[in-house]
Amino acid sequence: MRQGRSKVNLLFTAFWAKQIKNFTATGMLVGLGINKRLNMIRSFKTPFTRPQLGAYHQGVMGYHYRDVMCNKSPIDIALYLHLINAVKPGTFIEIGTKFGGSAMLFRDMARMCGLDTQIVSIDRAPPDSDDRFCGILFVQGDVMTLRQTFSDNDLFDLPRPWILSEDSAHTFAACMAVLGFGAAYLRAGEYLVVEDSVLAELDLADRYDGGPSRAIETYFGDNPGIYEIDKTYCDMFGVNATTNPNGYLRKV
Ligand SMILES: C[S@@+](CC[C@H](N)C(=O)[O-])C[C@H]1O[C@@H](n2cnc3c(N)ncnc32)[C@H](O)[C@@H]1O
């Protein structure tokens, strides 16, 4: 009887010893994985309520600058103005022109800051240019083949520092392509702004295969130390109070 009980005890102890070992090993691995992930990127959540964010987005989509559509939010207009004045870019390169309103706004911001910044706006279907867009170079090109577009149009020689603003297809693949392009060609201290990482909070990310936020998270997870999220901009008006949460990226 005693022998039987001690055998049961032994089995019981061995069982729990194994469970604890497995639990500890798994727990450590999972824990390490989670921590690694958490260390790499913080939440993309904005401080806006969902109804307010929807209304804000509607305003952005209908906004015009000097009578030309310009899909920028008031907070991001303020952030870009601050960024342009701080970086004093030799060249500002926008990917995603639409009607040219944001390119015109960036040109005027640079001029307001007393800068002679070259403005380049790339789109697969650029608008016709006229006097209103004086000083802006519209370039035909696809976000997926930026290297080709830059070399075909001699853009690699444009004055530094650069600010690169991605506002084109918003797909996961497009944003990954721009993050990779910036990693290869931006210099330390230059900026890449990945726009519209708020799409996930607006429940629109599925349309873009996860969109900009998934791309930023994935890129940071796979490539630590290439960019840093510049909280000076992301958090200037509250943590990620921007349509580009975690999207103001400074090349390290
Ligand atoms: C959101 S709009 C740009 C808005 C503009 N930056 C503004 O703030 O007014 C997106 C633009 O990206 C362009 N686009 C979409 N897919 C593209 C691609 N694969 N390569 C280049 N441009 C693309 C579209 O033609 C469209 O003009």
The ligand as a Tripos MOL2 file, in Angstrom:
@<TRIPOS>MOLECULE
LIG
   27    29     1     0     0
SMALL
NO_CHARGES

@<TRIPOS>ATOM
      1 C1         -4.3720   59.7580  -51.1610 C.3       1 LIG1
      2 S1         -4.0540   60.2970  -52.7850 S.3       1 LIG1
      3 C2         -2.7890   61.4930  -52.5380 C.3       1 LIG1
      4 C3         -3.2960   62.6880  -51.8010 C.3       1 LIG1
      5 C4         -2.3800   63.8730  -51.8190 C.3       1 LIG1
      6 N1         -1.0580   63.5800  -51.3070 N.3       1 LIG1
      7 C5         -3.0070   64.9480  -50.9600 C.2       1 LIG1
      8 O1         -2.7140   64.9960  -49.7400 O.co2     1 LIG1
      9 O2         -3.8220   65.7080  -51.4980 O.co2     1 LIG1
     10 C6         -3.2290   58.9280  -53.4400 C.3       1 LIG1
     11 C7         -2.5660   59.1220  -54.7840 C.3       1 LIG1
     12 O3         -1.6810   58.0180  -54.9570 O.3       1 LIG1
     13 C8         -1.6830   57.6230  -56.3010 C.3       1 LIG1
     14 N2         -1.2790   56.2140  -56.3560 N.ar      1 LIG1
     15 C9         -2.0220   55.1190  -56.0730 C.ar      1 LIG1
     16 N3         -1.3110   54.0110  -56.2510 N.ar      1 LIG1
     17 C10        -0.0880   54.4050  -56.6710 C.ar      1 LIG1
     18 C11         1.0860   53.7080  -57.0240 C.ar      1 LIG1
     19 N4          1.1310   52.3710  -57.0220 N.pl3     1 LIG1
     20 N5          2.1850   54.4230  -57.3600 N.ar      1 LIG1
     21 C12         2.1350   55.7850  -57.3850 C.ar      1 LIG1
     22 N6          1.0430   56.4810  -57.0810 N.ar      1 LIG1
     23 C13        -0.0610   55.8200  -56.7260 C.ar      1 LIG1
     24 C14        -3.0920   57.8870  -56.7980 C.3       1 LIG1
     25 O4         -3.0630   58.1080  -58.1950 O.3       1 LIG1
     26 C15        -3.4930   59.1260  -55.9950 C.3       1 LIG1
     27 O5         -3.2710   60.2880  -56.7540 O.3       1 LIG1
@<TRIPOS>BOND
     1     1     2 1
     2     2     3 1
     3     2    10 1
     4     3     4 1
     5     4     5 1
     6     5     6 1
     7     5     7 1
     8     7     8 2
     9     7     9 1
    10    10    11 1
    11    11    12 1
    12    11    26 1
    13    12    13 1
    14    13    14 1
    15    13    24 1
    16    14    15 ar
    17    14    23 ar
    18    15    16 ar
    19    16    17 ar
    20    17    18 ar
    21    17    23 ar
    22    18    19 1
    23    18    20 ar
    24    20    21 ar
    25    21    22 ar
    26    22    23 ar
    27    24    25 1
    28    24    26 1
    29    26    27 1
@<TRIPOS>SUBSTRUCTURE
     1 LIG1         1 GROUP 0 **** ****
